[in-house]
């Protein structure tokens, strides 16, 4: 679905740009604590080493280095040796200059603009790393999203809590691992839901999990944005709260 249309439909429905469950989610999450060992039980790590991939990053200096997958993979491997007991992660609301595919581009008054504000957390882990459900949920989307800079195997779960619901998105997995599930399946916390893919089927990225929270799927059925236009950030930030509200990791 066109992100501009989703943005306008949201404004038309609610008449403002803050999702009505934004405060509810933050209040609910305040008393909860989730472990990374639930998400990645085979990794046996619950600490994070934050990595900066913003436009001012000193780790990766520009589009060329990031899209040189061998170079970026080597950089991550070198960093991982220095922090062997931590998961390399980060990215929420980072402004990135990394999204070169036309799927991130639209015309604007000044020529064109790109979706460049990252709405989730990236966990940089090796291909074939198992990914497990963070909490009980219902499968609402399983997609073979294999195109340049897409999600690869994409899974979205719906979670009902208190008097509202929200969604968790798991992106950049093997297609086979997510298509084992069917829309409507009920998934228990800790259940294997996906396996991280390599660049050949994860959208041409270095292996990682894109993990995102959404308070609404808007009008999307088999996809959902992982990055937003900066000009629309207020609405997307309210729809996609910080995943670290669940983990409460100081490094993030």
QUIURUR-V874574 format. One record per helix or strand of 3 or more residues. SS is the DSSP state (A for helix, B for strand). FROM is the first residue (numbers start at 0). LEN is the number of residues. If there is no record, write none. Layout:
# QUIURUR-V874574
[[SS:FROM:LEN] [SS:FROM:LEN]]
This chain:
# QUIURUR-V874574
[[A:2:12] [A:21:9] [A:35:4] [B:47:3] [A:62:5] [A:68:14] [B:86:4] [A:101:3] [B:104:4] [B:110:4] [B:120:4] [B:129:3] [B:136:9] [B:151:10] [B:163:10] [A:174:4] [B:191:5] [B:208:6] [A:229:10] [A:243:4]]
